[in-house]
Amino acid sequence: MYFRRLRDLREDHDLKQAEIAEHLGIAQTVYSRYERGFQTIPVEHLIKLSLLYKVSTDYILGLTDNAEPN
């Protein structure tokens, strides 16, 4: 579920995969695998993305539909 949320959040913020990958310090191809569900996202990247998008990690993971961070 999280891979769909990753893509939706990125697109909602008008960002490209390469921009997110740069923010995380990884290759664009690695980030692409996160969005397609081919690779599990590490916790440290999940946290960085939740801070970037100002949403909770639970929202990214699909555990809640409430995007507000705690």
Backbone as numpy.savetxt, mean C-alpha at the origin, in Angstrom:
# Nx Ny Nz CAx CAy CAz Cx Cy Cz
-6.71 -9.53 -0.22 -7.54 -8.32 -0.22 -6.67 -7.07 -0.22
-5.56 -7.10 0.52 -4.77 -5.89 0.65 -4.23 -5.39 -0.67
-3.95 -6.28 -1.60 -3.38 -5.83 -2.87 -4.34 -4.94 -3.64
-5.62 -5.21 -3.55 -6.61 -4.34 -4.22 -6.64 -2.96 -3.55
-6.58 -2.95 -2.22 -6.58 -1.67 -1.50 -5.33 -0.86 -1.83
-4.17 -1.53 -1.96 -2.94 -0.82 -2.31 -3.10 -0.08 -3.63
-3.63 -0.76 -4.62 -3.82 -0.14 -5.92 -4.83 1.00 -5.85
-5.94 0.76 -5.18 -6.98 1.79 -5.07 -6.45 3.04 -4.36
-5.71 2.86 -3.28 -5.15 4.00 -2.56 -4.17 4.77 -3.43
-3.31 4.04 -4.12 -2.33 4.69 -5.00 -3.03 5.49 -6.09
-4.02 4.89 -6.73 -4.74 5.58 -7.79 -5.54 6.76 -7.26
-6.13 6.62 -6.07 -6.88 7.72 -5.46 -5.99 8.93 -5.18
-4.70 8.68 -4.96 -3.75 9.76 -4.70 -2.96 10.16 -5.95
-3.40 9.66 -7.09 -2.77 9.99 -8.39 -1.26 9.76 -8.38
-0.87 8.62 -7.84 0.54 8.26 -7.79 0.82 7.07 -8.71
2.05 6.97 -9.15 2.47 5.86 -9.99 3.19 4.84 -9.13
3.22 3.61 -9.61 3.91 2.56 -8.88 5.36 2.94 -8.61
6.01 3.55 -9.57 7.42 3.93 -9.42 7.59 4.93 -8.28
6.63 5.83 -8.11 6.72 6.82 -7.03 6.59 6.15 -5.66
5.68 5.19 -5.56 5.50 4.48 -4.30 6.73 3.62 -4.01
7.24 2.96 -5.04 8.43 2.13 -4.87 9.61 2.98 -4.38
9.76 4.16 -4.93 10.84 5.06 -4.50 10.66 5.44 -3.03
9.42 5.73 -2.64 9.12 6.08 -1.25 9.51 4.93 -0.31
9.30 3.70 -0.76 9.59 2.53 0.06 11.05 2.08 -0.06
11.76 2.62 -1.05 13.15 2.23 -1.26 13.31 0.87 -1.91
12.35 0.53 -2.80 12.39 -0.75 -3.49 12.22 -0.53 -4.99
12.41 -1.57 -5.76 12.20 -1.51 -7.20 10.70 -1.47 -7.52
10.36 -0.84 -8.61 8.96 -0.76 -9.04 8.39 -2.15 -9.26
9.20 -3.07 -9.76 8.71 -4.44 -10.02 8.31 -5.14 -8.71
9.03 -4.87 -7.64 8.68 -5.45 -6.35 7.34 -4.88 -5.88
7.19 -3.57 -5.99 5.92 -2.97 -5.58 4.77 -3.50 -6.44
5.01 -3.68 -7.70 3.99 -4.23 -8.60 3.53 -5.60 -8.11
4.47 -6.40 -7.63 4.11 -7.73 -7.09 3.23 -7.60 -5.85
3.45 -6.58 -5.04 2.57 -6.35 -3.88 1.15 -6.10 -4.36
1.01 -5.21 -5.35 -0.33 -4.84 -5.83 -1.04 -5.99 -6.53
-0.30 -6.88 -7.12 -0.92 -8.02 -7.82 -1.10 -9.23 -6.92
-0.62 -9.12 -5.67 -0.79 -10.22 -4.73 0.19 -11.35 -4.93
1.26 -11.12 -5.68 2.26 -12.15 -5.93 3.34 -12.20 -4.86
3.41 -11.17 -4.03 4.41 -11.10 -2.97 3.77 -10.46 -1.75
4.03 -11.02 -0.59 3.50 -10.48 0.65 4.24 -9.20 1.01
3.49 -8.22 1.43 4.08 -6.93 1.79 4.69 -7.02 3.19
5.95 -6.60 3.35 6.56 -6.60 4.68 5.90 -5.58 5.60
5.93 -5.85 6.88 5.30 -4.98 7.87 5.82 -3.55 7.77
7.13 -3.39 7.60 7.68 -2.02 7.55 7.15 -1.24 6.35
6.87 -1.90 5.25 6.29 -1.22 4.08 4.82 -0.92 4.32
4.14 -1.83 4.97 2.73 -1.61 5.32 2.60 -0.36 6.20
3.47 -0.23 7.17 3.43 0.93 8.06 3.74 2.22 7.30
4.76 2.19 6.45 5.09 3.39 5.67 3.92 3.81 4.78
3.26 2.84 4.18 2.13 3.17 3.30 0.94 3.71 4.10
0.71 3.16 5.29 -0.41 3.67 6.10 -0.14 5.11 6.52
1.12 5.44 6.81 1.46 6.82 7.15 1.36 7.74 5.93
1.80 7.25 4.78 1.72 8.04 3.55 0.28 8.38 3.20
-0.58 7.36 3.24 -1.98 7.56 2.84 -2.87 8.04 3.98
-2.31 8.07 5.21 -3.07 8.49 6.40 -4.30 7.61 6.63
-4.06 6.31 6.55 -5.10 5.31 6.82 -4.53 4.29 7.80
-5.39 3.49 8.38 -4.92 2.46 9.30 -4.36 1.27 8.53
-3.46 0.54 9.18 -2.95 -0.68 8.55 -4.08 -1.70 8.41
-5.01 -1.71 9.36 -6.16 -2.62 9.25 -6.97 -2.33 7.99
-7.09 -1.07 7.62 -7.81 -0.72 6.40 -7.09 -1.28 5.18
-5.79 -1.10 5.11 -5.03 -1.62 3.97 -5.17 -3.14 3.89
-5.13 -3.80 5.05 -5.20 -5.26 5.08 -6.62 -5.79 4.84
-7.61 -4.91 4.81 -8.98 -5.34 4.57 -9.69 -5.84 5.80
-9.14 -5.54 6.98 -9.77 -5.98 8.22 -10.90 -5.06 8.66
-10.92 -3.86 8.08 -11.99 -2.90 8.37 -12.21 -2.05 7.12
-13.39 -1.49 7.03 -13.69 -0.55 5.96 -13.54 0.89 6.43
-13.15 1.06 7.70 -12.91 2.38 8.27 -11.46 2.76 7.98
-11.25 3.73 7.14 -9.90 4.12 6.73 -9.19 4.98 7.76
-9.92 5.50 8.74 -9.33 6.41 9.73 -8.28 5.71 10.57
-7.09 6.32 10.69 -6.08 5.73 11.59 -6.49 5.90 13.04
-6.00 5.02 13.89 -6.32 5.09 15.33 -5.59 6.22 15.99
